Amino acid sequence: MHPTGSDDVPGGATEAVRHAALAAREASYALATATRERKDAGLHAMADAVEGPHLEAILEANADDVARAESGASAHLVDRLRLDTARVQGLATGLRDLAGLPDPVGQVVRGSTLANGLELRQVRVPFGVVGMIYEARPNVTADAAGICLKSGNAVLLRGSGTAASSNRAITTALREGLVAADLPPAAVQLLDAADRASARALMQARGLVDLLVPRGGAGLIRSVVEESTVPVIETGVGNCHVYVDAEVDADQAVAVVLNSKTHRTSVCNSAETLLVHADHVAGGLAARLVAALQDAGVTVHGDPTTASLPGLPAQVVPASAEDWDAEYLGMHMAVAVVADLEAALAHVRRHSSAHTEAICTTSQAAARRFVAGVDSAAVLVNASTRFTDGGEFGFGAEIGISTQKLHARGPMGLPEMTTTKYVLTGDGHVR
């Protein structure tokens, strides 16, 4: 039973979080029974507000955040933080794309007529109130709000202080859209990032918040998982690997490796480790791959075999033990030469964060063995790791990429933001 008064409220929740959560709970009741048409109208109204009357305010707020971040933050954090007109329009496009997707609420997962004549259905239903704790990226504010609205959930957003101005401006626009669509504005609420206790209160608000999703660096995710009493879906860091097999299209492999590493380095599906079959040392492909990375501006951290490859345009940095586990989020890549496919799989098992791994090969047998042998949320064959993304998978925007094995795994779209309940229909059945 959900709490409805102060006597039932967990002691760990601050007053601000408590009131926000109670308002979100009330809003969730309205969303749970809202028709798809009403929710889609809300998504369109939110999109219109974001890229319409609020566009300049969002860009100005973001400029303030970026200016503060540039004085001390890393380049990859500033890149995640920065918005321009195209990126804000992308937020609006993502909201409209969600409106075009099927409504998961009410979908029948399975159903049957039992031997006694009872009709059994397992149907998707919203969680209720979802909490988000995230770092830097203001696009998460719009993505999470949109996905939660479409899946019938209210959301409590707790972004970082780094993006506080951007998040406030975006949330103001989103709530204006909800009001325009006659939906409760309490369905989307932003908690105060300046109040350090608000994050812990959200983590401790069991009974007020049904689910918590952290999105950010390893430290944030670890602290949320370890300190929360609210159930958590664990999103993970991306130590993603690309393995270049003995049998391979060389030109294709170079293209996949470069795209996986350099397309956008500040995101979790950027590749951080390259494994190359030993046959390519004498054949020259290993040196070609490393040279292509270096020519693109990537600092290569390599094992001794990689460091001794001939004709490289730059020196290879000797790889430390930490390099094989690193999520660089920048123009760095660890490179190792491995004896064979089994050695590559062993390396991945030791060091992967279970996010995404890719193989480049022309051998169907090698592809099947790699897919079967890798235990990660996504495995790609002859394709860039950059495709591990809710939008690229056709799911619309995502609320995060789960690296756990319970309930949701990989890009979490609309179905993953629902749970289920069983409905039994009888005709006076008694037991």
C-alpha positions as CSV (number, residue, x, y, z in Angstrom):
1,M,0.0,0.0,0.0
2,H,1.4,3.4,-0.9
3,P,1.8,6.1,1.7
4,T,-0.7,8.9,1.7
5,G,0.2,10.9,4.7
6,S,3.2,12.1,6.7
7,D,2.9,9.3,9.3
8,D,3.7,6.8,6.5
9,V,6.6,8.7,5.0
10,P,10.1,7.2,5.3
11,G,12.3,9.1,7.7
12,G,15.2,9.3,5.2
13,A,13.3,11.6,2.8
14,T,13.7,15.3,3.1
15,E,10.6,17.4,3.2
16,A,11.2,18.7,-0.4
17,V,11.6,15.2,-1.8
18,R,8.7,13.9,0.3
19,H,6.3,16.5,-1.1
20,A,7.6,16.1,-4.6
21,A,7.1,12.3,-4.3
22,L,3.6,12.6,-2.9
23,A,2.6,14.9,-5.7
24,A,4.2,12.5,-8.2
25,R,2.2,9.7,-6.8
26,E,-1.0,11.6,-7.3
27,A,0.0,12.4,-10.9
28,S,0.9,8.8,-11.5
29,Y,-2.7,7.7,-10.8
30,A,-3.9,10.0,-13.6
31,L,-1.2,8.8,-16.0
32,A,-1.9,5.2,-15.3
33,T,-5.3,5.5,-16.8
34,A,-4.6,8.1,-19.5
35,T,-5.3,7.1,-23.0
36,R,-2.6,6.9,-25.6
37,E,-4.1,9.9,-27.3
38,R,-3.7,12.1,-24.2
39,K,-0.2,11.0,-23.5
40,D,0.8,11.5,-27.2
41,A,-0.7,15.0,-27.1
42,G,1.4,15.7,-24.0
43,L,4.5,14.6,-25.8
44,H,3.8,16.8,-28.8
45,A,3.0,19.8,-26.5
46,M,6.2,19.2,-24.6
47,A,8.2,19.1,-27.9
48,D,6.5,22.3,-29.1
49,A,7.4,24.1,-25.9
50,V,11.1,22.9,-26.0
51,E,11.9,24.0,-29.5
52,G,9.4,26.9,-29.6
53,P,9.0,29.6,-27.0
54,H,11.6,28.1,-24.6
55,L,14.4,27.4,-27.1
56,E,16.3,30.6,-26.4
57,A,15.9,30.3,-22.6
58,I,17.3,26.7,-22.8
59,L,20.3,27.8,-24.9
60,E,21.0,30.7,-22.6
61,A,20.8,28.5,-19.5
62,N,23.0,25.9,-21.1
63,A,25.6,28.6,-22.1
64,D,25.8,29.5,-18.4
65,D,26.4,25.8,-17.4
66,V,29.0,25.3,-20.2
67,A,30.9,28.5,-19.2
68,R,31.1,27.2,-15.6
69,A,32.2,23.7,-16.6
70,E,34.9,24.9,-19.0
71,S,36.8,26.4,-16.1
72,G,37.6,23.0,-14.7
73,A,35.7,20.1,-16.2
74,S,37.1,17.5,-18.6
75,A,36.5,17.9,-22.3
76,H,34.2,14.9,-22.5
77,L,32.0,16.2,-19.7
78,V,31.7,19.6,-21.5
79,D,30.7,17.8,-24.7
80,R,28.0,15.9,-22.9
81,L,26.8,19.1,-21.3
82,R,26.7,21.3,-24.3
83,L,23.5,22.1,-26.2
84,D,23.0,24.0,-29.5
85,T,20.0,24.6,-31.6
86,A,20.3,21.3,-33.4
87,R,20.6,19.3,-30.1
88,V,17.6,21.0,-28.6
89,Q,15.6,20.3,-31.7
90,G,16.8,16.7,-31.3
91,L,15.2,16.7,-27.9
92,A,11.9,17.7,-29.4
93,T,12.2,15.2,-32.2
94,G,12.8,12.5,-29.7
95,L,9.6,13.4,-27.8
96,R,7.6,13.3,-31.1
97,D,9.2,10.0,-32.0
98,L,8.0,8.6,-28.7
99,A,4.5,9.7,-29.6
100,G,4.7,7.5,-32.7
101,L,5.6,4.4,-30.8
102,P,3.1,1.9,-29.5
103,D,1.8,2.4,-26.0
104,P,3.2,-0.4,-23.8
105,V,0.6,0.0,-21.1
106,G,-2.1,-2.7,-21.4
107,Q,-0.1,-4.8,-23.8
108,V,-0.7,-8.5,-23.1
109,V,2.6,-10.3,-22.4
110,R,1.0,-13.7,-22.4
111,G,-2.4,-15.2,-21.9
112,S,-4.3,-18.4,-21.9
113,T,-7.5,-20.1,-20.9
114,L,-6.8,-22.4,-18.0
115,A,-8.2,-25.9,-17.7
116,N,-10.8,-24.7,-15.3
117,G,-12.0,-22.1,-17.7
118,L,-10.4,-19.1,-16.0
119,E,-9.0,-16.6,-18.6
120,L,-5.4,-15.6,-17.6
121,R,-3.6,-12.5,-18.9
122,Q,-0.3,-10.9,-17.9
123,V,-0.5,-7.2,-18.9
124,R,2.0,-4.3,-18.8
125,V,1.4,-1.6,-16.3
126,P,3.4,1.5,-15.2
127,F,5.8,1.3,-12.2
128,G,4.2,4.5,-10.8
129,V,6.9,6.9,-9.6
130,V,10.4,6.7,-11.2
131,G,13.4,8.5,-9.9
132,M,16.3,9.5,-12.1
133,I,19.8,10.5,-10.7
134,Y,22.1,11.6,-13.5
135,E,25.1,13.6,-14.4
136,A,25.9,16.4,-16.8
137,R,23.7,15.4,-19.8
138,P,20.7,17.7,-20.0
139,N,19.2,15.6,-22.8
140,V,18.4,13.0,-20.2
141,T,15.9,15.5,-18.7
142,A,13.7,15.4,-21.8
143,D,14.3,11.8,-22.6
144,A,13.4,10.5,-19.2
145,A,10.3,12.7,-18.9
146,G,9.1,11.6,-22.3
147,I,9.6,7.9,-21.8
148,C,8.0,8.0,-18.3
149,L,5.0,9.9,-19.6
150,K,4.4,7.5,-22.5
151,S,4.8,4.5,-20.2
152,G,2.4,6.0,-17.7
153,N,4.9,6.9,-15.0
154,A,5.6,10.2,-13.1
155,V,9.3,11.0,-12.8
156,L,11.4,12.8,-10.2
157,L,14.6,14.1,-11.9
158,R,17.7,14.8,-9.9
159,G,20.4,16.0,-12.3
160,S,23.8,17.3,-11.4
161,G,24.8,20.8,-10.4
162,T,26.9,21.0,-13.5
163,A,23.7,21.1,-15.7
164,A,21.4,22.8,-13.1
165,S,20.5,25.8,-15.2
166,S,19.9,23.7,-18.4
167,N,17.8,21.2,-16.5
168,R,15.6,23.9,-14.9
169,A,15.0,25.5,-18.3
170,I,14.1,22.2,-20.0
171,T,11.8,21.1,-17.1
172,T,10.0,24.5,-17.2
173,A,9.3,23.9,-20.9
174,L,8.2,20.2,-20.3
175,R,5.8,21.2,-17.6
176,E,4.3,23.9,-19.7
177,G,3.6,21.3,-22.3
178,L,1.9,19.0,-19.8
179,V,-0.4,21.8,-18.7
180,A,-1.2,22.6,-22.3
181,A,-2.2,19.0,-22.8
182,D,-4.3,19.0,-19.6
183,L,-2.0,16.5,-17.9
184,P,-0.7,17.0,-14.3
185,P,2.5,19.0,-14.2
186,A,3.6,17.1,-11.1
187,A,4.2,14.2,-13.5
188,V,7.6,15.8,-14.3
189,Q,9.5,17.4,-11.3
190,L,13.1,18.5,-11.0
191,L,14.7,18.2,-7.5
192,D,17.1,20.8,-6.3
193,A,20.7,19.8,-7.4
194,A,22.1,22.3,-4.9
195,D,20.6,20.3,-2.1
196,R,23.1,17.5,-1.6
197,A,20.7,15.7,0.6
198,S,18.1,15.5,-2.2
199,A,19.9,12.7,-3.9
200,R,20.3,10.6,-0.8
201,A,16.6,11.3,0.1
202,L,15.5,10.1,-3.3
203,M,17.6,6.9,-2.8
204,Q,16.0,6.3,0.6
205,A,12.4,7.1,-0.4
206,R,11.2,3.5,-0.4
207,G,7.5,3.4,-0.5
208,L,7.3,6.9,-2.2
209,V,9.4,6.0,-5.2
210,D,8.9,2.7,-7.0
211,L,12.1,2.5,-9.1
212,L,15.4,4.4,-9.3
213,V,17.6,4.7,-12.4
214,P,21.1,6.1,-12.1
215,R,22.8,7.4,-15.2
216,G,26.4,8.7,-15.1
217,G,29.9,7.6,-14.2
218,A,31.0,4.5,-12.3
219,G,31.2,6.4,-9.0
220,L,27.6,7.7,-9.2
221,I,26.2,4.3,-10.3
222,R,28.1,2.5,-7.5
223,S,26.9,4.8,-4.8
224,V,23.3,4.6,-5.9
225,V,23.3,0.8,-6.1
226,E,25.0,0.5,-2.7
227,E,23.1,3.2,-0.8
228,S,19.5,2.9,-2.2
229,T,16.6,1.3,-0.4
230,V,14.5,2.0,-3.5
231,P,14.8,-0.8,-6.1
232,V,17.5,0.2,-8.7
233,I,18.0,-0.7,-12.4
234,E,21.7,-0.5,-12.8
235,T,23.0,1.2,-15.8
236,G,26.7,0.7,-16.5
237,V,29.9,2.2,-17.7
238,G,31.0,1.3,-21.2
239,N,34.3,-0.5,-21.4
240,C,33.4,-1.7,-24.9
241,H,35.6,-4.0,-27.0
242,V,36.1,-4.5,-30.7
243,Y,37.8,-7.8,-31.8
244,V,39.3,-8.1,-35.3
245,D,39.2,-11.8,-36.2
246,A,41.7,-13.7,-38.3
247,E,39.3,-13.9,-41.2
248,V,38.2,-10.4,-41.9
249,D,37.5,-7.7,-44.5
250,A,40.4,-5.4,-43.8
251,D,38.8,-2.2,-45.1
252,Q,35.6,-2.9,-43.3
253,A,37.4,-3.6,-40.0
254,V,39.3,-0.3,-40.2
255,A,36.0,1.6,-40.8
256,V,34.2,-0.2,-37.9
257,V,37.1,0.4,-35.5
258,L,37.4,4.1,-36.3
259,N,33.7,4.7,-36.0
260,S,33.5,2.8,-32.8
261,K,36.3,4.8,-31.2
262,T,36.1,8.3,-32.8
263,H,32.5,9.0,-33.8
264,R,31.7,10.4,-30.4
265,T,34.1,9.6,-27.6
266,S,32.2,11.0,-24.6
267,V,29.4,8.3,-24.7
268,C,29.2,4.9,-23.1
269,N,29.0,3.0,-26.4
270,S,32.3,4.4,-27.7
271,A,34.8,1.5,-27.9
272,E,37.7,1.7,-25.4
273,T,39.6,-1.5,-26.3
274,L,40.7,-3.1,-29.6
275,L,41.8,-6.7,-29.7
276,V,43.6,-7.9,-32.9
277,H,44.2,-11.5,-33.9
278,A,47.9,-12.3,-34.0
279,D,47.8,-13.3,-37.7
280,H,47.5,-9.6,-38.5
281,V,50.9,-8.7,-37.1
282,A,52.8,-10.3,-40.0
283,G,49.9,-9.5,-42.4
284,G,50.1,-5.8,-41.7
285,L,46.5,-5.2,-40.7
286,A,47.4,-4.7,-37.0
287,A,49.8,-1.8,-37.9
288,R,47.3,-0.4,-40.3
289,L,44.6,-0.3,-37.6
290,V,46.8,1.3,-35.0
291,A,48.1,3.9,-37.6
292,A,44.5,4.7,-38.6
293,L,43.7,5.4,-34.9
294,Q,46.8,7.5,-34.4
295,D,46.1,9.5,-37.6
296,A,42.6,10.2,-36.3
297,G,44.2,11.7,-33.1
298,V,43.8,8.7,-30.8
299,T,46.4,8.0,-28.2
300,V,47.0,4.2,-28.3
301,H,47.9,2.4,-25.1
302,G,49.3,-0.9,-26.3
303,D,50.7,-4.2,-25.2
304,P,54.4,-4.9,-26.1
305,T,53.4,-6.5,-29.4
306,T,51.4,-3.4,-30.4
307,A,54.2,-1.1,-29.3
308,S,56.6,-3.0,-31.6
309,L,54.5,-2.7,-34.8
310,P,56.5,-1.2,-37.6
311,G,55.8,2.1,-39.4
312,L,53.5,3.7,-36.9
313,P,53.1,7.5,-37.1
314,A,53.3,8.0,-33.4
315,Q,54.7,6.2,-30.3
316,V,52.5,3.7,-28.5
317,V,52.0,4.3,-24.8
318,P,52.8,1.2,-22.8
319,A,49.5,-0.1,-21.5
320,S,49.2,-0.4,-17.7
321,A,46.9,-2.9,-15.9
322,E,44.4,-0.1,-15.4
323,D,44.2,0.6,-19.1
324,W,42.3,-2.7,-19.9
325,D,39.5,-1.7,-17.5
326,A,39.4,2.0,-18.4
327,E,36.4,3.9,-19.8
328,Y,38.4,6.7,-21.3
329,L,35.6,8.8,-22.7
330,G,38.1,10.5,-24.8
331,M,40.6,10.0,-27.6
332,H,42.4,7.1,-26.0
333,M,42.2,3.4,-26.8
334,A,43.8,0.3,-25.3
335,V,45.1,-2.2,-28.0
336,A,46.2,-5.8,-27.5
337,V,47.2,-8.5,-29.9
338,V,45.6,-11.8,-28.9
339,A,46.5,-15.4,-30.0
340,D,43.0,-16.3,-31.2
341,L,39.3,-15.9,-30.7
342,E,39.3,-17.8,-27.5
343,A,42.0,-15.5,-26.1
344,A,39.9,-12.5,-27.2
345,L,36.9,-13.9,-25.3
346,A,39.0,-14.5,-22.2
347,H,40.2,-10.9,-22.3
348,V,36.6,-9.6,-22.7
349,R,35.4,-11.7,-19.8
350,R,38.1,-10.4,-17.5
351,H,37.8,-6.7,-18.4
352,S,34.4,-6.0,-19.9
353,S,31.8,-3.9,-18.2
354,A,29.1,-6.0,-19.9
355,H,27.9,-3.1,-22.1
356,T,28.8,-3.8,-25.7
357,E,31.3,-5.9,-27.6
358,A,31.8,-6.2,-31.4
359,I,33.5,-8.6,-33.7
360,C,34.8,-8.0,-37.2
361,T,34.9,-11.3,-39.2
362,T,34.0,-12.9,-42.4
363,S,33.7,-16.3,-40.7
364,Q,30.1,-17.3,-39.6
365,A,31.6,-19.8,-37.2
366,A,33.7,-17.2,-35.5
367,A,30.7,-14.8,-35.3
368,R,28.5,-17.5,-33.7
369,R,31.2,-18.4,-31.2
370,F,31.8,-14.7,-30.3
371,V,28.1,-14.0,-29.9
372,A,27.6,-17.1,-27.7
373,G,30.8,-16.6,-25.7
374,V,30.3,-12.9,-24.8
375,D,28.0,-12.1,-21.8
376,S,27.2,-8.5,-22.5
377,A,24.0,-6.5,-23.0
378,A,24.7,-6.0,-26.7
379,V,26.9,-7.9,-29.2
380,L,27.5,-6.6,-32.7
381,V,28.9,-8.5,-35.7
382,N,30.6,-6.3,-38.4
383,A,29.0,-3.2,-37.0
384,S,30.2,-0.2,-34.9
385,T,29.6,-0.3,-31.1
386,R,28.0,3.2,-31.6
387,F,24.8,1.4,-32.6
388,T,24.0,0.3,-29.1
389,D,21.4,3.0,-28.5
390,G,17.7,3.1,-28.0
391,G,17.1,5.4,-31.0
392,E,19.3,3.3,-33.3
393,F,17.5,0.1,-32.2
394,G,14.2,1.7,-33.2
395,F,13.0,2.0,-29.5
396,G,12.9,5.8,-29.5
397,A,14.8,7.7,-26.8
398,E,16.2,5.6,-24.0
399,I,16.3,6.1,-20.3
400,G,19.6,4.4,-20.0
401,I,21.5,1.2,-21.0
402,S,21.2,-1.5,-18.4
403,T,24.2,-3.8,-17.9
404,Q,22.4,-5.9,-15.2
405,K,20.5,-9.1,-15.9
406,L,17.3,-8.5,-14.1
407,H,14.1,-7.2,-15.8
408,A,15.8,-4.9,-18.3
409,R,19.1,-5.3,-20.2
410,G,20.6,-3.1,-22.9
411,P,18.8,0.1,-24.1
412,M,15.8,0.7,-21.9
413,G,12.9,2.0,-23.9
414,L,9.1,2.0,-23.2
415,P,8.5,-1.7,-22.4
416,E,11.4,-1.7,-19.9
417,M,9.7,1.1,-18.0
418,T,6.7,-1.0,-17.2
419,T,6.1,-3.9,-14.9
420,T,3.3,-6.4,-15.2
421,K,0.2,-7.7,-13.3
422,Y,-1.9,-10.7,-13.8
423,V,-5.6,-10.4,-14.6
424,L,-7.8,-13.5,-14.1
425,T,-11.4,-13.4,-15.4
426,G,-13.9,-16.1,-14.4
427,D,-17.6,-16.8,-14.3
428,G,-18.2,-17.3,-10.6
429,H,-15.2,-19.6,-10.2
430,V,-14.4,-20.7,-6.7
431,R,-11.7,-22.9,-5.4
